[in-house]
Amino acid sequence: MSSDNTLLKNIIKKYVISIFSGLAFFLLGVAITAIILFYTSTDSRLIFYIPYIFIAIGGLISSKFLYKNSSNRGFEAGIKAGVLYSLLLFLISYLFCFNVSAFSLLMGLVAVLSCVVGGVLAANSRK
């Protein structure tokens, strides 16, 4: 019974660490972008696409950590990380009262695709 509990804690720990590492990078990048936008007079049309870049990089980080901490294939780790990462991003956007639109669906698609690419890259890179 104790070994089942420890196994469950280890599984939850590796998923939480991997997903929140990518999410931390995303939130830090968005915060830096918001500060830059607040203190400068940059064109907001260019700034609009920068969060998607941070979503993609956060997805790459998330799936790489999940692959390194698990024995899955890169594609499987990427899909698992992508689904969890995009669900967490949707939850955060829902908490901040964003509406569901084409851009929020694009956010989920970018998150899943970047996680799959990150998982495959992590599997093909040298450890």
CYANA upper distance limits for C-alpha pairs under 8 A (distance plus 0.5 A):
  1 MET  CA      5 ASN  CA      6.99
  2 SER  CA      6 THR  CA      6.74
  3 SER  CA      7 LEU  CA      6.53
  4 ASP  CA      8 LEU  CA      6.69
  5 ASN  CA      9 LYS  CA      6.74
  6 THR  CA     10 ASN  CA      6.66
  7 LEU  CA     11 ILE  CA      6.74
  8 LEU  CA     12 ILE  CA      6.65
  9 LYS  CA     13 LYS  CA      6.39
 10 ASN  CA     14 LYS  CA      6.74
 11 ILE  CA     15 TYR  CA      6.89
 12 ILE  CA     16 VAL  CA      6.48
 13 LYS  CA     17 ILE  CA      6.51
 14 LYS  CA     18 SER  CA      6.59
 14 LYS  CA     66 LEU  CA      7.12
 14 LYS  CA     69 ASN  CA      6.69
 14 LYS  CA     70 SER  CA      8.16
 15 TYR  CA     19 ILE  CA      6.50
 15 TYR  CA     66 LEU  CA      7.01
 15 TYR  CA     81 ALA  CA      8.26
 16 VAL  CA     20 PHE  CA      6.36
 17 ILE  CA     21 SER  CA      6.49
 17 ILE  CA     65 PHE  CA      8.34
 18 SER  CA     22 GLY  CA      7.20
 18 SER  CA     61 ILE  CA      8.18
 18 SER  CA     62 SER  CA      5.34
 18 SER  CA     63 SER  CA      7.40
 18 SER  CA     64 LYS  CA      8.35
 18 SER  CA     65 PHE  CA      5.52
 18 SER  CA     66 LEU  CA      5.72
 18 SER  CA     81 ALA  CA      8.28
 19 ILE  CA     23 LEU  CA      6.75
 19 ILE  CA     62 SER  CA      5.62
 19 ILE  CA     63 SER  CA      8.23
 19 ILE  CA     66 LEU  CA      8.30
 19 ILE  CA     81 ALA  CA      7.14
 19 ILE  CA     84 LEU  CA      7.63
 19 ILE  CA     85 TYR  CA      6.40
 20 PHE  CA     24 ALA  CA      6.30
 20 PHE  CA     62 SER  CA      7.92
 21 SER  CA     25 PHE  CA      6.94
 21 SER  CA     58 GLY  CA      8.04
 21 SER  CA     61 ILE  CA      7.50
 21 SER  CA     62 SER  CA      6.57
 22 GLY  CA     26 PHE  CA      6.79
 22 GLY  CA     57 ILE  CA      8.06
 22 GLY  CA     58 GLY  CA      4.44
 22 GLY  CA     59 GLY  CA      6.25
 22 GLY  CA     60 LEU  CA      7.92
 22 GLY  CA     61 ILE  CA      5.73
 22 GLY  CA     62 SER  CA      4.99
 22 GLY  CA     85 TYR  CA      8.40
 23 LEU  CA     27 LEU  CA      6.61
 23 LEU  CA     58 GLY  CA      6.51
 23 LEU  CA     59 GLY  CA      8.47
 23 LEU  CA     62 SER  CA      8.24
 23 LEU  CA     85 TYR  CA      7.96
 24 ALA  CA     28 LEU  CA      6.53
 24 ALA  CA     58 GLY  CA      8.24
 25 PHE  CA     29 GLY  CA      6.58
 25 PHE  CA     54 PHE  CA      7.77
 25 PHE  CA     57 ILE  CA      8.34
 25 PHE  CA     58 GLY  CA      6.10
 26 PHE  CA     30 VAL  CA      6.68
 26 PHE  CA     51 PRO  CA      8.10
 26 PHE  CA     54 PHE  CA      5.55
 26 PHE  CA     55 ILE  CA      6.14
 26 PHE  CA     57 ILE  CA      8.06
 26 PHE  CA     58 GLY  CA      5.88
 27 LEU  CA     31 ALA  CA      6.54
 28 LEU  CA     32 ILE  CA      6.70
 29 GLY  CA     33 THR  CA      6.65
 29 GLY  CA     51 PRO  CA      7.92
 29 GLY  CA     54 PHE  CA      6.55
 30 VAL  CA     34 ALA  CA      6.57
 30 VAL  CA     51 PRO  CA      6.51
 30 VAL  CA     54 PHE  CA      7.74
 31 ALA  CA     35 ILE  CA      6.72
 32 ILE  CA     36 ILE  CA      6.68
 33 THR  CA     37 LEU  CA      6.58
 33 THR  CA     47 ILE  CA      8.02
 33 THR  CA     50 ILE  CA      8.20
 34 ALA  CA     38 PHE  CA      6.49
 35 ILE  CA     39 TYR  CA      6.63
 36 ILE  CA     40 THR  CA      6.36
 37 LEU  CA     41 SER  CA      7.26
 37 LEU  CA     42 THR  CA      6.84
 37 LEU  CA     44 SER  CA      8.14
 37 LEU  CA     47 ILE  CA      8.23
 42 THR  CA     47 ILE  CA      8.38
 43 ASP  CA     47 ILE  CA      7.40
 44 SER  CA     48 PHE  CA      6.63
 45 ARG  CA     49 TYR  CA      8.21
 46 LEU  CA     50 ILE  CA      7.87
 47 ILE  CA     51 PRO  CA      8.36
 49 TYR  CA     53 ILE  CA      7.41
 50 ILE  CA     54 PHE  CA      7.02
 51 PRO  CA     55 ILE  CA      6.57
 52 TYR  CA     56 ALA  CA      6.66
 52 TYR  CA    107 MET  CA      7.23
 52 TYR  CA    110 VAL  CA      7.69
 53 ILE  CA     57 ILE  CA      6.72
 54 PHE  CA     58 GLY  CA      6.37
 55 ILE  CA     59 GLY  CA      6.58
 55 ILE  CA    107 MET  CA      7.92
 55 ILE  CA    110 VAL  CA      7.57
 55 ILE  CA    111 ALA  CA      6.51
 56 ALA  CA     60 LEU  CA      6.77
 56 ALA  CA    110 VAL  CA      6.61
 56 ALA  CA    111 ALA  CA      6.27
 56 ALA  CA    114 SER  CA      5.63
 56 ALA  CA    115 CYS  CA      8.08
 57 ILE  CA     61 ILE  CA      6.75
 57 ILE  CA    114 SER  CA      7.80
 58 GLY  CA     62 SER  CA      6.53
 59 GLY  CA     63 SER  CA      6.63
 59 GLY  CA     81 ALA  CA      8.16
 59 GLY  CA     82 GLY  CA      7.30
 59 GLY  CA     85 TYR  CA      7.54
 59 GLY  CA    111 ALA  CA      6.09
 59 GLY  CA    112 VAL  CA      7.85
 59 GLY  CA    114 SER  CA      5.79
 59 GLY  CA    115 CYS  CA      5.07
 59 GLY  CA    118 GLY  CA      7.52
 60 LEU  CA     64 LYS  CA      6.58
 60 LEU  CA    114 SER  CA      6.09
 60 LEU  CA    115 CYS  CA      5.61
 60 LEU  CA    116 VAL  CA      8.41
 60 LEU  CA    117 VAL  CA      7.46
 60 LEU  CA    118 GLY  CA      4.74
 60 LEU  CA    119 GLY  CA      7.78
 61 ILE  CA     65 PHE  CA      6.74
 61 ILE  CA    115 CYS  CA      8.40
 61 ILE  CA    118 GLY  CA      7.50
 62 SER  CA     66 LEU  CA      6.77
 62 SER  CA     81 ALA  CA      6.95
 62 SER  CA     85 TYR  CA      8.23
 62 SER  CA    115 CYS  CA      7.39
 62 SER  CA    118 GLY  CA      8.38
 63 SER  CA     67 TYR  CA      6.51
 63 SER  CA     77 ALA  CA      6.75
 63 SER  CA     78 GLY  CA      5.59
 63 SER  CA     81 ALA  CA      5.83
 63 SER  CA     82 GLY  CA      7.77
 63 SER  CA    115 CYS  CA      5.64
 63 SER  CA    116 VAL  CA      7.70
 63 SER  CA    118 GLY  CA      5.96
 63 SER  CA    119 GLY  CA      5.55
 63 SER  CA    122 ALA  CA      8.39
 64 LYS  CA     68 LYS  CA      6.68
 64 LYS  CA     78 GLY  CA      8.39
 64 LYS  CA    118 GLY  CA      6.18
 64 LYS  CA    119 GLY  CA      6.03
 64 LYS  CA    121 LEU  CA      8.33
 64 LYS  CA    122 ALA  CA      5.88
 65 PHE  CA     69 ASN  CA      6.67
 66 LEU  CA     70 SER  CA      6.57
 66 LEU  CA     77 ALA  CA      6.71
 66 LEU  CA     78 GLY  CA      8.37
 66 LEU  CA     81 ALA  CA      7.37
 66 LEU  CA    119 GLY  CA      8.47
 67 TYR  CA     71 SER  CA      7.46
 67 TYR  CA     72 ASN  CA      7.06
 67 TYR  CA     73 ARG  CA      7.89
 67 TYR  CA     74 GLY  CA      6.65
 67 TYR  CA     77 ALA  CA      5.98
 67 TYR  CA     78 GLY  CA      8.08
 67 TYR  CA    119 GLY  CA      6.70
 67 TYR  CA    122 ALA  CA      7.20
 67 TYR  CA    123 ALA  CA      7.70
 68 LYS  CA    122 ALA  CA      8.10
 70 SER  CA     77 ALA  CA      8.33
 72 ASN  CA     76 GLU  CA      6.64
 72 ASN  CA     77 ALA  CA      6.32
 73 ARG  CA     77 ALA  CA      6.62
 73 ARG  CA    119 GLY  CA      8.38
 73 ARG  CA    120 VAL  CA      8.47
 73 ARG  CA    123 ALA  CA      7.37
 74 GLY  CA     78 GLY  CA      6.46
 74 GLY  CA    116 VAL  CA      8.05
 74 GLY  CA    118 GLY  CA      8.40
 74 GLY  CA    119 GLY  CA      4.73
 74 GLY  CA    120 VAL  CA      4.99
 74 GLY  CA    121 LEU  CA      7.90
 74 GLY  CA    122 ALA  CA      7.01
 74 GLY  CA    123 ALA  CA      5.33
 74 GLY  CA    124 ASN  CA      8.48
 75 PHE  CA     79 ILE  CA      6.71
 75 PHE  CA    116 VAL  CA      6.23
 75 PHE  CA    117 VAL  CA      8.27
 75 PHE  CA    119 GLY  CA      6.07
 75 PHE  CA    120 VAL  CA      5.92
 76 GLU  CA     80 LYS  CA      6.67
 76 GLU  CA    116 VAL  CA      8.35
 76 GLU  CA    119 GLY  CA      8.07
 77 ALA  CA     81 ALA  CA      6.48
 77 ALA  CA    116 VAL  CA      8.00
 77 ALA  CA    119 GLY  CA      6.27
 78 GLY  CA     82 GLY  CA      6.28
 78 GLY  CA    112 VAL  CA      8.14
 78 GLY  CA    115 CYS  CA      5.19
 78 GLY  CA    116 VAL  CA      4.40
 78 GLY  CA    117 VAL  CA      7.43
 78 GLY  CA    118 GLY  CA      6.94
 78 GLY  CA    119 GLY  CA      4.82
 78 GLY  CA    120 VAL  CA      7.56
 79 ILE  CA     83 VAL  CA      6.58
 79 ILE  CA    112 VAL  CA      7.15
 79 ILE  CA    115 CYS  CA      7.11
 79 ILE  CA    116 VAL  CA      6.01
 79 ILE  CA    119 GLY  CA      8.48
 80 LYS  CA     84 LEU  CA      6.82
 81 ALA  CA     85 TYR  CA      6.27
 81 ALA  CA    112 VAL  CA      8.21
 81 ALA  CA    115 CYS  CA      6.68
 81 ALA  CA    116 VAL  CA      8.46
 82 GLY  CA     86 SER  CA      6.40
 82 GLY  CA    111 ALA  CA      6.36
 82 GLY  CA    112 VAL  CA      4.53
 82 GLY  CA    113 LEU  CA      7.66
 82 GLY  CA    114 SER  CA      8.00
 82 GLY  CA    115 CYS  CA      5.38
 82 GLY  CA    116 VAL  CA      7.19
 83 VAL  CA     87 LEU  CA      6.57
 83 VAL  CA    112 VAL  CA      6.67
 84 LEU  CA     88 LEU  CA      6.64
 85 TYR  CA     89 LEU  CA      6.71
 85 TYR  CA    111 ALA  CA      7.25
 85 TYR  CA    112 VAL  CA      8.07
 86 SER  CA     90 PHE  CA      6.61
 86 SER  CA    107 MET  CA      8.09
 86 SER  CA    108 GLY  CA      5.51
 86 SER  CA    109 LEU  CA      8.42
 86 SER  CA    111 ALA  CA      6.09
 86 SER  CA    112 VAL  CA      7.01
 87 LEU  CA     91 LEU  CA      6.61
 87 LEU  CA    108 GLY  CA      8.23
 88 LEU  CA     92 ILE  CA      6.69
 89 LEU  CA     93 SER  CA      6.63
 89 LEU  CA    108 GLY  CA      8.11
 90 PHE  CA     94 TYR  CA      6.49
 90 PHE  CA    104 SER  CA      8.10
 90 PHE  CA    108 GLY  CA      7.98
 91 LEU  CA     95 LEU  CA      6.65
 92 ILE  CA     96 PHE  CA      6.89
 93 SER  CA     97 CYS  CA      6.84
 93 SER  CA     98 PHE  CA      5.87
 94 TYR  CA     98 PHE  CA      6.08
 94 TYR  CA     99 ASN  CA      7.87
 99 ASN  CA    104 SER  CA      8.34
100 VAL  CA    104 SER  CA      6.29
100 VAL  CA    105 LEU  CA      7.88
101 SER  CA    105 LEU  CA      6.93
102 ALA  CA    106 LEU  CA      6.56
103 PHE  CA    107 MET  CA      6.60
104 SER  CA    108 GLY  CA      6.99
105 LEU  CA    109 LEU  CA      6.77
106 LEU  CA    110 VAL  CA      6.51
107 MET  CA    111 ALA  CA      6.64
108 GLY  CA    112 VAL  CA      6.70
109 LEU  CA    113 LEU  CA      6.56
110 VAL  CA    114 SER  CA      6.39
111 ALA  CA    115 CYS  CA      6.63
112 VAL  CA    116 VAL  CA      6.73
113 LEU  CA    117 VAL  CA      6.68
114 SER  CA    118 GLY  CA      6.45
115 CYS  CA    119 GLY  CA      6.53
116 VAL  CA    120 VAL  CA      6.73
117 VAL  CA    121 LEU  CA      6.53
118 GLY  CA    122 ALA  CA      6.47
119 GLY  CA    123 ALA  CA      6.65
120 VAL  CA    124 ASN  CA      6.70
121 LEU  CA    125 SER  CA      6.50
122 ALA  CA    126 ARG  CA      8.43
